[in-house]
Amino acid sequence: MTQSLSARLKQPGLISAPGVFEMISARIADTMGFDALYITGYGVVASHLGLPDAGLASYTEMVGRVQQIASGTSTPLIADGDTGYGGLLNVDHTVRGYEKAGAQAIQIEDQEYPKKCGHTPGRRVVPIADAARRIKVACEARSSKDFLVIARTDARTALGLDEALRRGEAFLKAGADLLFIESPESEAELAKIGQTFAGVPLVANMVEGGRTPILSRAELEASGFKLAIFPTAGFLAAGAALRSVYGELRAKGSSKAWGGELYPFDDFSRLMGFERVWAFEREHAEG
């Protein structure tokens, strides 16, 4: 395994974490030298259940995906823990479960349960005192300080940036390791977040087509962010590629003339572990 996420956070430079959502995306990203991978709730719910990220997946379903991805990768994993899937006792159980499953960080947010994707309308947050208690419980539940708690607020959209910043202060007092102000709506707002929490490890959520502008690495660093997650880039790209090649099959009945890029079949087979199968069969060949 590469160095831990907690160790990497102490070093200079932005951490860019791609969103992974099932084992193909996780295996590919794991080979590419990232400092961390982000298990996206939106992507997991969509790929596993074919449903919207609207609080429909259970803790059991999500922790199972975390364990599956952790067992098949070596890069530090950041996992979306939603609201903790219920009350404070559920938050405690969720943090313990995600840590045991192999994640190195969990994201806990202040939305009402059931939650919604942070770049969709209709989100509501719990009172600030209740939200801070979630973070306090999450920090107390972990068995190692190297398991990081990312505190997210969704207050910006409904209650404004000032309220979101106020909640960020409360979350830091409750013990959060990283602070995640969800869906700021301009570069100026991103800069204000960085100025308000100078020296605090800050998370930027880069959602293509979402409410927040996509910034470059240099722009994110200049605005004061330490971790940038890209939860949607992978599944949006995969969706576009699938629609393209499936469209070719539907229109022409064959992939022969399709001009898109394909992962070489032999390389993909090796990525999935077939080399061990071939070696095993050579060693234990019958007859």
C-alpha positions as CSV (number, residue, x, y, z in Angstrom):
1,M,0.0,0.0,0.0
2,T,1.1,3.6,-0.6
3,Q,1.6,5.9,2.4
4,S,-1.5,6.5,4.5
5,L,-3.9,9.4,3.8
6,S,-3.1,11.0,7.2
7,A,0.6,11.0,6.4
8,R,0.0,12.4,2.9
9,L,-2.1,15.2,4.2
10,K,0.9,16.5,6.2
11,Q,2.9,16.9,3.0
12,P,2.6,19.8,0.5
13,G,0.5,19.7,-2.6
14,L,-3.1,19.0,-3.6
15,I,-4.5,15.5,-3.3
16,S,-6.8,14.8,-6.3
17,A,-9.0,11.7,-5.7
18,P,-11.0,10.1,-8.6
19,G,-14.4,8.7,-7.9
20,V,-14.6,4.9,-7.9
21,F,-17.9,3.1,-7.8
22,E,-17.4,-0.6,-8.6
23,M,-14.4,-2.9,-9.1
24,I,-13.5,-2.0,-12.7
25,S,-13.2,1.7,-11.9
26,A,-11.4,0.8,-8.6
27,R,-8.9,-1.6,-10.2
28,I,-8.1,0.9,-13.0
29,A,-7.6,3.9,-10.7
30,D,-5.6,1.7,-8.2
31,T,-2.9,1.1,-10.9
32,M,-2.4,4.8,-11.7
33,G,-0.5,6.2,-8.7
34,F,-3.2,8.4,-7.0
35,D,-2.7,9.4,-3.4
36,A,-6.3,8.5,-2.6
37,L,-9.5,7.1,-4.2
38,Y,-13.0,8.4,-3.4
39,I,-15.8,5.9,-3.1
40,T,-18.7,8.0,-4.4
41,G,-22.1,7.4,-3.0
42,Y,-23.8,8.6,-6.1
43,G,-21.8,6.2,-8.3
44,V,-22.1,3.2,-5.9
45,V,-25.9,3.6,-5.6
46,A,-26.2,4.1,-9.4
47,S,-24.0,1.2,-10.4
48,H,-25.1,-1.2,-7.6
49,L,-28.8,-0.5,-7.5
50,G,-29.6,1.6,-10.5
51,L,-31.2,4.2,-8.3
52,P,-30.7,7.9,-7.5
53,D,-28.4,9.0,-4.6
54,A,-31.4,10.0,-2.5
55,G,-30.9,8.0,0.7
56,L,-32.2,4.7,-0.8
57,A,-29.1,2.6,-0.1
58,S,-28.7,1.1,3.3
59,Y,-25.6,1.1,5.6
60,T,-25.3,-2.7,4.9
61,E,-25.2,-2.2,1.1
62,M,-22.7,0.6,1.3
63,V,-20.3,-0.9,3.8
64,G,-20.3,-4.0,1.7
65,R,-19.2,-2.0,-1.3
66,V,-16.5,-0.3,0.8
67,Q,-15.1,-3.7,2.0
68,Q,-15.2,-5.1,-1.6
69,I,-13.3,-2.1,-3.0
70,A,-10.8,-2.0,-0.1
71,S,-10.1,-5.7,-0.5
72,G,-9.2,-5.3,-4.2
73,T,-7.1,-2.1,-4.0
74,S,-4.0,-0.8,-2.2
75,T,-4.6,3.0,-2.5
76,P,-6.0,4.8,0.5
77,L,-9.8,5.0,0.3
78,I,-12.1,7.9,1.3
79,A,-15.7,6.7,1.6
80,D,-19.0,8.5,1.5
81,G,-20.9,7.8,4.7
82,D,-23.9,10.1,4.0
83,T,-25.5,11.1,7.3
84,G,-24.4,8.0,9.1
85,Y,-27.6,6.2,8.1
86,G,-29.8,7.3,11.0
87,G,-29.4,8.7,14.5
88,L,-26.2,9.1,16.6
89,L,-26.0,5.4,17.4
90,N,-26.1,4.7,13.6
91,V,-23.3,7.2,13.1
92,D,-21.2,5.4,15.7
93,H,-21.9,2.0,14.0
94,T,-21.2,3.4,10.5
95,V,-17.8,4.8,11.4
96,R,-16.8,1.6,13.2
97,G,-17.9,-0.4,10.2
98,Y,-16.3,1.7,7.5
99,E,-13.0,1.7,9.4
100,K,-13.1,-2.1,9.8
101,A,-14.0,-2.5,6.1
102,G,-10.7,-0.8,5.2
103,A,-11.5,2.8,4.4
104,Q,-9.0,5.4,5.7
105,A,-11.5,8.3,5.9
106,I,-15.3,8.7,6.1
107,Q,-17.4,11.7,5.0
108,I,-20.3,12.6,7.3
109,E,-22.8,15.3,6.3
110,D,-25.4,17.4,8.0
111,Q,-28.4,16.7,5.8
112,E,-31.7,15.4,7.1
113,Y,-32.1,11.7,6.7
114,P,-32.7,10.5,4.0
115,K,-30.2,12.6,2.2
116,K,-29.8,13.7,-1.5
117,C,-26.8,14.3,-3.8
118,G,-25.2,17.6,-2.9
119,H,-25.6,19.0,-6.3
120,T,-29.3,18.4,-6.6
121,P,-32.2,20.6,-5.3
122,G,-34.4,20.0,-2.3
123,R,-31.7,19.3,0.3
124,R,-32.4,20.2,4.0
125,V,-30.0,20.2,6.9
126,V,-30.5,19.4,10.5
127,P,-29.9,22.1,13.2
128,I,-26.3,23.0,13.7
129,A,-26.1,21.5,17.2
130,D,-27.4,18.2,16.0
131,A,-24.9,18.3,13.1
132,A,-22.0,19.0,15.4
133,R,-23.0,16.1,17.6
134,R,-22.8,13.8,14.6
135,I,-19.2,14.8,14.0
136,K,-18.3,14.5,17.7
137,V,-19.8,11.0,17.8
138,A,-18.0,10.1,14.5
139,C,-14.6,11.2,16.0
140,E,-15.2,9.3,19.2
141,A,-16.2,6.1,17.4
142,R,-13.0,5.5,15.4
143,S,-10.4,3.2,16.9
144,S,-7.4,5.1,15.3
145,K,-6.7,8.8,14.9
146,D,-5.3,7.9,11.5
147,F,-8.9,7.1,10.4
148,L,-10.0,10.5,9.3
149,V,-13.4,12.2,9.7
150,I,-14.5,14.6,6.9
151,A,-17.3,16.9,8.1
152,R,-19.5,18.1,5.3
153,T,-22.2,20.8,5.4
154,D,-24.9,21.1,2.7
155,A,-26.2,24.4,4.2
156,R,-24.9,26.6,1.4
157,T,-27.7,26.0,-1.1
158,A,-30.7,26.6,1.2
159,L,-29.2,28.8,4.0
160,G,-26.4,30.6,2.4
161,L,-22.6,30.6,2.6
162,D,-22.3,32.4,5.9
163,E,-24.4,29.6,7.6
164,A,-22.2,27.0,5.9
165,L,-19.1,28.7,7.2
166,R,-20.6,28.9,10.7
167,R,-21.3,25.2,10.6
168,G,-17.7,24.5,9.5
169,E,-16.4,26.3,12.6
170,A,-18.7,24.1,14.7
171,F,-17.5,20.9,13.0
172,L,-13.9,21.8,13.6
173,K,-14.7,22.3,17.3
174,A,-16.3,18.9,17.3
175,G,-13.1,17.3,16.2
176,A,-13.3,17.0,12.4
177,D,-10.0,16.3,10.5
178,L,-11.1,17.8,7.2
179,L,-13.8,20.3,6.3
180,F,-16.1,20.0,3.3
181,I,-18.3,23.0,2.4
182,E,-20.6,21.4,-0.2
183,S,-21.6,23.2,-3.5
184,P,-20.3,26.7,-3.3
185,E,-21.4,28.5,-6.5
186,S,-18.5,30.6,-7.7
187,E,-14.8,30.9,-7.6
188,A,-15.2,33.8,-5.2
189,E,-17.1,31.6,-2.8
190,L,-14.4,28.9,-3.0
191,A,-11.8,31.6,-2.3
192,K,-13.8,32.8,0.7
193,I,-13.9,29.3,2.1
194,G,-10.2,29.1,1.8
195,Q,-9.6,32.4,3.5
196,T,-12.0,31.7,6.3
197,F,-10.4,28.3,7.1
198,A,-6.7,29.1,6.3
199,G,-4.5,26.2,7.5
200,V,-7.4,23.7,7.7
201,P,-7.5,20.8,5.3
202,L,-10.3,21.7,3.0
203,V,-12.2,19.5,0.5
204,A,-13.4,20.7,-2.9
205,N,-16.1,18.7,-4.6
206,M,-15.6,18.9,-8.4
207,V,-18.8,17.7,-10.0
208,E,-18.9,18.1,-13.8
209,G,-22.2,19.8,-14.6
210,G,-22.8,20.6,-10.9
211,R,-23.3,23.8,-8.9
212,T,-19.6,24.4,-8.3
213,P,-17.1,25.6,-11.0
214,I,-14.4,23.1,-11.9
215,L,-11.0,24.6,-11.1
216,S,-7.5,23.5,-12.1
217,R,-5.0,22.1,-9.7
218,A,-3.2,25.4,-9.4
219,E,-6.5,27.3,-8.8
220,L,-7.6,24.8,-6.1
221,E,-4.2,25.1,-4.3
222,A,-4.3,28.9,-4.6
223,S,-7.8,28.9,-3.1
224,G,-6.6,26.9,-0.1
225,F,-7.9,23.4,-0.8
226,K,-6.0,20.3,0.2
227,L,-8.2,17.6,-1.2
228,A,-10.2,17.7,-4.5
229,I,-12.6,14.8,-5.1
230,F,-13.9,14.1,-8.6
231,P,-16.8,11.7,-7.9
232,T,-18.6,11.9,-11.2
233,A,-15.8,12.1,-13.8
234,G,-15.4,8.3,-14.0
235,F,-19.0,7.2,-14.3
236,L,-20.0,10.1,-16.6
237,A,-17.1,9.2,-19.0
238,A,-18.0,5.5,-18.7
239,G,-21.7,6.3,-19.4
240,A,-20.7,8.3,-22.5
241,A,-18.5,5.5,-23.8
242,L,-21.1,2.8,-23.2
243,R,-23.8,4.9,-25.0
244,S,-21.5,5.4,-27.9
245,V,-20.5,1.8,-28.5
246,Y,-24.0,0.4,-27.7
247,G,-25.4,3.0,-30.2
248,E,-23.0,1.6,-32.8
249,L,-24.2,-2.0,-32.1
250,R,-27.8,-0.9,-32.2
251,A,-27.4,1.0,-35.5
252,K,-25.1,-1.3,-37.4
253,G,-25.3,-4.6,-35.6
254,S,-21.5,-4.8,-35.0
255,S,-18.6,-3.0,-33.3
256,K,-16.3,-3.5,-36.3
257,A,-16.4,0.1,-37.6
258,W,-16.7,1.8,-34.2
259,G,-14.0,4.5,-33.8
260,G,-13.9,4.8,-30.0
261,E,-11.1,3.7,-27.7
262,L,-11.2,0.3,-26.2
263,Y,-9.2,-1.1,-23.3
264,P,-7.0,-3.9,-24.9
265,F,-8.6,-7.2,-24.0
266,D,-5.4,-8.9,-22.9
267,D,-4.5,-5.9,-20.7
268,F,-8.0,-5.9,-19.2
269,S,-7.8,-9.7,-18.5
270,R,-4.5,-9.1,-16.6
271,L,-6.1,-6.2,-14.7
272,M,-8.8,-8.6,-13.5
273,G,-6.2,-11.1,-12.3
274,F,-6.2,-13.7,-15.1
275,E,-2.4,-14.1,-14.9
276,R,-2.8,-15.8,-11.5
277,V,-5.4,-18.1,-13.1
278,W,-3.1,-19.0,-15.9
279,A,-0.2,-19.6,-13.6
280,F,-2.3,-21.8,-11.3
281,E,-3.5,-23.9,-14.2
282,R,0.1,-24.4,-15.4
283,E,1.2,-25.5,-12.0
284,H,-1.8,-27.7,-11.3
285,A,-2.6,-28.9,-14.8
286,E,-4.3,-32.3,-14.8
287,G,-3.2,-35.2,-17.0
